[in-house]
Amino acid sequence: MIEAEVLKLALAKEEDAIKAYQGMLIKYPSLRELLSYLVTEEQKHKKLIEKKIADLSCC
């Protein structure tokens, strides 16, 4: 796999994790603090990967 393909795969995994944690927020409201934190962390990872993809695409 080339770098962009690997990053796109990683991006998809981050998006899946975000959706999973958001779904758990609804199902397990008692874990709201932890799950909200995890969503935020995954969103940060997603942004980093998107930036790296953009950086690779521009050159």
Distance bins in CASP14 RR format, pairs under 12 A and 6 or more apart:
PFRMAT RR
TARGET T0000
AUTHOR 0000-0000-0000
RMODE 2
METHOD distances of the structure
MODEL  1
1 7 0 0 0 0 1 0 0 0 0 0 0
1 8 0 0 0 0 1 0 0 0 0 0 0
1 9 1 0 0 1 0 0 0 0 0 0 0
1 10 0 0 0 0 0 1 0 0 0 0 0
2 8 0 0 0 0 1 0 0 0 0 0 0
2 9 0 0 0 0 0 1 0 0 0 0 0
2 53 0 0 0 0 0 1 0 0 0 0 0
2 56 0 0 0 0 1 0 0 0 0 0 0
3 9 0 0 0 0 0 1 0 0 0 0 0
3 10 0 0 0 0 0 1 0 0 0 0 0
3 49 0 0 0 0 0 1 0 0 0 0 0
3 52 0 0 0 0 1 0 0 0 0 0 0
3 53 0 0 0 0 1 0 0 0 0 0 0
3 55 0 0 0 0 0 1 0 0 0 0 0
3 56 1 0 1 0 0 0 0 0 0 0 0
3 57 0 0 0 0 0 1 0 0 0 0 0
3 59 0 0 0 0 0 1 0 0 0 0 0
4 10 0 0 0 0 0 1 0 0 0 0 0
4 11 0 0 0 0 0 1 0 0 0 0 0
4 49 0 0 0 0 0 1 0 0 0 0 0
4 50 0 0 0 0 0 1 0 0 0 0 0
4 52 0 0 0 0 1 0 0 0 0 0 0
4 53 1 0 0 1 0 0 0 0 0 0 0
4 54 0 0 0 0 0 1 0 0 0 0 0
4 55 0 0 0 0 0 1 0 0 0 0 0
4 56 1 0 1 0 0 0 0 0 0 0 0
4 57 1 0 0 1 0 0 0 0 0 0 0
4 58 0 0 0 0 0 1 0 0 0 0 0
4 59 0 0 0 0 0 1 0 0 0 0 0
5 11 0 0 0 0 0 1 0 0 0 0 0
5 12 0 0 0 0 0 1 0 0 0 0 0
5 53 0 0 0 0 0 1 0 0 0 0 0
5 56 0 0 0 0 0 1 0 0 0 0 0
6 12 0 0 0 0 0 1 0 0 0 0 0
6 13 0 0 0 0 0 1 0 0 0 0 0
6 49 0 0 0 0 1 0 0 0 0 0 0
6 52 0 0 0 0 0 1 0 0 0 0 0
6 53 0 0 0 0 0 1 0 0 0 0 0
6 56 0 0 0 0 0 1 0 0 0 0 0
7 13 0 0 0 0 0 1 0 0 0 0 0
7 14 0 0 0 0 0 1 0 0 0 0 0
7 45 0 0 0 0 0 1 0 0 0 0 0
7 46 0 0 0 0 0 1 0 0 0 0 0
7 48 0 0 0 0 1 0 0 0 0 0 0
7 49 1 0 1 0 0 0 0 0 0 0 0
7 50 0 0 0 0 1 0 0 0 0 0 0
7 51 0 0 0 0 1 0 0 0 0 0 0
7 52 1 0 1 0 0 0 0 0 0 0 0
7 53 1 0 1 0 0 0 0 0 0 0 0
7 54 0 0 0 0 0 1 0 0 0 0 0
7 55 0 0 0 0 1 0 0 0 0 0 0
7 56 1 0 0 1 0 0 0 0 0 0 0
7 57 0 0 0 0 0 1 0 0 0 0 0
8 14 0 0 0 0 0 1 0 0 0 0 0
8 15 0 0 0 0 0 1 0 0 0 0 0
8 46 0 0 0 0 0 1 0 0 0 0 0
8 49 0 0 0 0 1 0 0 0 0 0 0
8 50 0 0 0 0 0 1 0 0 0 0 0
8 52 0 0 0 0 0 1 0 0 0 0 0
8 53 1 0 0 1 0 0 0 0 0 0 0
8 56 0 0 0 0 0 1 0 0 0 0 0
8 57 0 0 0 0 0 1 0 0 0 0 0
9 15 0 0 0 0 0 1 0 0 0 0 0
9 16 0 0 0 0 0 1 0 0 0 0 0
9 49 0 0 0 0 1 0 0 0 0 0 0
9 53 0 0 0 0 0 1 0 0 0 0 0
10 16 0 0 0 0 0 1 0 0 0 0 0
10 17 0 0 0 0 0 1 0 0 0 0 0
10 42 0 0 0 0 0 1 0 0 0 0 0
10 45 0 0 0 0 1 0 0 0 0 0 0
10 46 0 0 0 0 1 0 0 0 0 0 0
10 48 0 0 0 0 1 0 0 0 0 0 0
10 49 1 0 1 0 0 0 0 0 0 0 0
10 50 0 0 0 0 0 1 0 0 0 0 0
10 52 0 0 0 0 1 0 0 0 0 0 0
10 53 0 0 0 0 1 0 0 0 0 0 0
11 17 0 0 0 0 0 1 0 0 0 0 0
11 18 0 0 0 0 0 1 0 0 0 0 0
11 42 0 0 0 0 0 1 0 0 0 0 0
11 43 0 0 0 0 0 1 0 0 0 0 0
11 45 0 0 0 0 1 0 0 0 0 0 0
11 46 1 0 0 1 0 0 0 0 0 0 0
11 47 0 0 0 0 0 1 0 0 0 0 0
11 48 0 0 0 0 1 0 0 0 0 0 0
11 49 1 0 1 0 0 0 0 0 0 0 0
11 50 1 0 0 1 0 0 0 0 0 0 0
11 51 0 0 0 0 0 1 0 0 0 0 0
11 52 0 0 0 0 1 0 0 0 0 0 0
11 53 1 0 0 1 0 0 0 0 0 0 0
11 54 0 0 0 0 0 1 0 0 0 0 0
12 18 0 0 0 0 0 1 0 0 0 0 0
12 19 0 0 0 0 0 1 0 0 0 0 0
12 45 0 0 0 0 0 1 0 0 0 0 0
12 46 0 0 0 0 1 0 0 0 0 0 0
12 49 0 0 0 0 1 0 0 0 0 0 0
12 50 0 0 0 0 0 1 0 0 0 0 0
12 53 0 0 0 0 0 1 0 0 0 0 0
13 19 0 0 0 0 0 1 0 0 0 0 0
13 20 0 0 0 0 0 1 0 0 0 0 0
13 42 0 0 0 0 1 0 0 0 0 0 0
13 45 0 0 0 0 1 0 0 0 0 0 0
13 46 0 0 0 0 1 0 0 0 0 0 0
13 49 0 0 0 0 1 0 0 0 0 0 0
14 20 0 0 0 0 0 1 0 0 0 0 0
14 21 0 0 0 0 0 1 0 0 0 0 0
14 38 0 0 0 0 0 1 0 0 0 0 0
14 39 0 0 0 0 0 1 0 0 0 0 0
14 41 0 0 0 0 1 0 0 0 0 0 0
14 42 1 0 1 0 0 0 0 0 0 0 0
14 43 0 0 0 0 1 0 0 0 0 0 0
14 44 0 0 0 0 1 0 0 0 0 0 0
14 45 1 0 1 0 0 0 0 0 0 0 0
14 46 1 0 1 0 0 0 0 0 0 0 0
14 47 0 0 0 0 1 0 0 0 0 0 0
14 48 0 0 0 0 1 0 0 0 0 0 0
14 49 1 0 0 1 0 0 0 0 0 0 0
14 50 0 0 0 0 1 0 0 0 0 0 0
14 52 0 0 0 0 0 1 0 0 0 0 0
14 53 0 0 0 0 0 1 0 0 0 0 0
15 21 0 0 0 0 0 1 0 0 0 0 0
15 22 0 0 0 0 0 1 0 0 0 0 0
15 39 0 0 0 0 0 1 0 0 0 0 0
15 42 0 0 0 0 1 0 0 0 0 0 0
15 43 0 0 0 0 1 0 0 0 0 0 0
15 45 0 0 0 0 0 1 0 0 0 0 0
15 46 1 0 0 1 0 0 0 0 0 0 0
15 47 0 0 0 0 0 1 0 0 0 0 0
15 49 0 0 0 0 1 0 0 0 0 0 0
15 50 0 0 0 0 0 1 0 0 0 0 0
16 22 0 0 0 0 0 1 0 0 0 0 0
16 23 0 0 0 0 0 1 0 0 0 0 0
16 42 0 0 0 0 1 0 0 0 0 0 0
16 45 0 0 0 0 0 1 0 0 0 0 0
16 46 0 0 0 0 0 1 0 0 0 0 0
17 23 0 0 0 0 0 1 0 0 0 0 0
17 24 0 0 0 0 0 1 0 0 0 0 0
17 35 0 0 0 0 0 1 0 0 0 0 0
17 38 1 0 0 1 0 0 0 0 0 0 0
17 39 0 0 0 0 1 0 0 0 0 0 0
17 40 0 0 0 0 0 1 0 0 0 0 0
17 41 0 0 0 0 1 0 0 0 0 0 0
17 42 1 0 1 0 0 0 0 0 0 0 0
17 43 0 0 0 0 1 0 0 0 0 0 0
17 44 0 0 0 0 0 1 0 0 0 0 0
17 45 0 0 0 0 1 0 0 0 0 0 0
17 46 0 0 0 0 1 0 0 0 0 0 0
17 49 0 0 0 0 0 1 0 0 0 0 0
18 24 0 0 0 0 0 1 0 0 0 0 0
18 25 0 0 0 0 0 1 0 0 0 0 0
18 35 0 0 0 0 0 1 0 0 0 0 0
18 36 0 0 0 0 0 1 0 0 0 0 0
18 38 0 0 0 0 1 0 0 0 0 0 0
18 39 1 0 1 0 0 0 0 0 0 0 0
18 40 0 0 0 0 1 0 0 0 0 0 0
18 41 0 0 0 0 1 0 0 0 0 0 0
18 42 1 0 1 0 0 0 0 0 0 0 0
18 43 1 0 0 1 0 0 0 0 0 0 0
18 44 0 0 0 0 0 1 0 0 0 0 0
18 45 0 0 0 0 1 0 0 0 0 0 0
18 46 1 0 0 1 0 0 0 0 0 0 0
18 47 0 0 0 0 0 1 0 0 0 0 0
19 25 0 0 0 0 0 1 0 0 0 0 0
19 26 0 0 0 0 0 1 0 0 0 0 0
19 38 0 0 0 0 0 1 0 0 0 0 0
19 39 0 0 0 0 1 0 0 0 0 0 0
19 42 0 0 0 0 1 0 0 0 0 0 0
19 43 0 0 0 0 0 1 0 0 0 0 0
19 46 0 0 0 0 0 1 0 0 0 0 0
20 26 0 0 0 0 0 1 0 0 0 0 0
20 27 0 0 0 0 0 1 0 0 0 0 0
20 28 0 0 0 0 0 1 0 0 0 0 0
20 35 0 0 0 0 1 0 0 0 0 0 0
20 38 0 0 0 0 1 0 0 0 0 0 0
20 39 0 0 0 0 1 0 0 0 0 0 0
20 42 0 0 0 0 1 0 0 0 0 0 0
21 27 0 0 0 0 0 1 0 0 0 0 0
21 28 0 0 0 0 0 1 0 0 0 0 0
21 31 0 0 0 0 1 0 0 0 0 0 0
21 32 0 0 0 0 0 1 0 0 0 0 0
21 34 0 0 0 0 1 0 0 0 0 0 0
21 35 1 0 1 0 0 0 0 0 0 0 0
21 36 0 0 0 0 1 0 0 0 0 0 0
21 37 0 0 0 0 1 0 0 0 0 0 0
21 38 1 0 1 0 0 0 0 0 0 0 0
21 39 1 0 1 0 0 0 0 0 0 0 0
21 40 0 0 0 0 1 0 0 0 0 0 0
21 41 0 0 0 0 1 0 0 0 0 0 0
21 42 1 0 0 1 0 0 0 0 0 0 0
21 43 0 0 0 0 1 0 0 0 0 0 0
22 28 0 0 0 0 0 1 0 0 0 0 0
22 32 0 0 0 0 0 1 0 0 0 0 0
22 35 1 0 0 1 0 0 0 0 0 0 0
22 36 0 0 0 0 1 0 0 0 0 0 0
22 38 0 0 0 0 1 0 0 0 0 0 0
22 39 1 0 0 1 0 0 0 0 0 0 0
22 40 0 0 0 0 0 1 0 0 0 0 0
22 42 0 0 0 0 1 0 0 0 0 0 0
22 43 0 0 0 0 0 1 0 0 0 0 0
23 29 0 0 0 0 0 1 0 0 0 0 0
23 31 0 0 0 0 0 1 0 0 0 0 0
23 32 0 0 0 0 0 1 0 0 0 0 0
23 35 0 0 0 0 1 0 0 0 0 0 0
23 36 0 0 0 0 0 1 0 0 0 0 0
23 38 0 0 0 0 0 1 0 0 0 0 0
23 39 0 0 0 0 1 0 0 0 0 0 0
24 30 0 0 0 0 0 1 0 0 0 0 0
24 31 1 0 0 1 0 0 0 0 0 0 0
24 32 0 0 0 0 1 0 0 0 0 0 0
24 34 0 0 0 0 1 0 0 0 0 0 0
24 35 1 0 1 0 0 0 0 0 0 0 0
24 36 0 0 0 0 0 1 0 0 0 0 0
24 38 0 0 0 0 1 0 0 0 0 0 0
24 39 0 0 0 0 1 0 0 0 0 0 0
25 31 1 0 0 1 0 0 0 0 0 0 0
25 32 1 0 0 1 0 0 0 0 0 0 0
25 33 0 0 0 0 0 1 0 0 0 0 0
25 34 0 0 0 0 1 0 0 0 0 0 0
25 35 1 0 1 0 0 0 0 0 0 0 0
25 36 1 0 0 1 0 0 0 0 0 0 0
25 37 0 0 0 0 0 1 0 0 0 0 0
25 38 0 0 0 0 1 0 0 0 0 0 0
25 39 1 0 0 1 0 0 0 0 0 0 0
25 40 0 0 0 0 0 1 0 0 0 0 0
26 32 0 0 0 0 0 1 0 0 0 0 0
26 35 0 0 0 0 1 0 0 0 0 0 0
26 39 0 0 0 0 0 1 0 0 0 0 0
27 35 0 0 0 0 1 0 0 0 0 0 0
28 34 0 0 0 0 1 0 0 0 0 0 0
28 35 1 0 0 1 0 0 0 0 0 0 0
28 36 0 0 0 0 0 1 0 0 0 0 0
28 38 0 0 0 0 0 1 0 0 0 0 0
29 35 0 0 0 0 1 0 0 0 0 0 0
29 36 0 0 0 0 0 1 0 0 0 0 0
31 37 0 0 0 0 1 0 0 0 0 0 0
31 38 0 0 0 0 1 0 0 0 0 0 0
31 39 0 0 0 0 0 1 0 0 0 0 0
32 38 0 0 0 0 0 1 0 0 0 0 0
32 39 0 0 0 0 0 1 0 0 0 0 0
33 39 0 0 0 0 0 1 0 0 0 0 0
33 40 0 0 0 0 0 1 0 0 0 0 0
34 40 0 0 0 0 0 1 0 0 0 0 0
34 41 0 0 0 0 0 1 0 0 0 0 0
35 41 0 0 0 0 0 1 0 0 0 0 0
35 42 0 0 0 0 0 1 0 0 0 0 0
36 42 0 0 0 0 0 1 0 0 0 0 0
36 43 0 0 0 0 0 1 0 0 0 0 0
37 43 0 0 0 0 0 1 0 0 0 0 0
37 44 0 0 0 0 0 1 0 0 0 0 0
38 44 0 0 0 0 0 1 0 0 0 0 0
38 45 0 0 0 0 0 1 0 0 0 0 0
39 45 0 0 0 0 0 1 0 0 0 0 0
39 46 0 0 0 0 0 1 0 0 0 0 0
40 46 0 0 0 0 0 1 0 0 0 0 0
40 47 0 0 0 0 0 1 0 0 0 0 0
41 47 0 0 0 0 0 1 0 0 0 0 0
41 48 0 0 0 0 0 1 0 0 0 0 0
42 48 0 0 0 0 0 1 0 0 0 0 0
42 49 0 0 0 0 0 1 0 0 0 0 0
43 49 0 0 0 0 0 1 0 0 0 0 0
43 50 0 0 0 0 0 1 0 0 0 0 0
44 50 0 0 0 0 0 1 0 0 0 0 0
44 51 0 0 0 0 0 1 0 0 0 0 0
45 51 0 0 0 0 0 1 0 0 0 0 0
45 52 0 0 0 0 0 1 0 0 0 0 0
46 52 0 0 0 0 0 1 0 0 0 0 0
46 53 0 0 0 0 0 1 0 0 0 0 0
47 53 0 0 0 0 0 1 0 0 0 0 0
47 54 0 0 0 0 0 1 0 0 0 0 0
48 54 0 0 0 0 0 1 0 0 0 0 0
48 55 0 0 0 0 0 1 0 0 0 0 0
49 55 0 0 0 0 0 1 0 0 0 0 0
49 56 0 0 0 0 0 1 0 0 0 0 0
50 56 0 0 0 0 0 1 0 0 0 0 0
50 57 0 0 0 0 0 1 0 0 0 0 0
51 57 0 0 0 0 0 1 0 0 0 0 0
51 58 0 0 0 0 0 1 0 0 0 0 0
52 58 0 0 0 0 0 1 0 0 0 0 0
52 59 0 0 0 0 0 1 0 0 0 0 0
53 59 0 0 0 0 0 1 0 0 0 0 0
END
